[in-house]
Amino acid sequence: MTLAESAGGGAASPHRQDGAEHLVKMANDIGHFFGAEPQRAEAVAGIVNHISKFWTKRMRDKLRAHIKNVGDAELEELPREALRQLMS
């Protein structure tokens, strides 16, 4: 049994293959924080700003590759929109 399998992910789980599941969780957590903003656009802008300022290029690239390979279904609405803006 591999470490990923023992952690409950299984070897065939696509989000375990690239190790980006923690970045997805972090993006969703950031989305929860900024979700308190009264305007949706302000919330998305806050997420974009946070990820741009505080995530390393390596983190952003890893999440970008994960989204390209697996899709963005694991992301909640606000971080999904923020990452679409960052990726454009």
Buried (B, 14 or more C-beta within 10 A) or exposed (E): EEEBEEEEBEEEBEBBBBEBBEBBEBBBEBBEEBBEBEEEEEBBBBBBEBBEEEBEEEBBEBBBEBBEEBEBEBBBEBBBBBBBBBEE
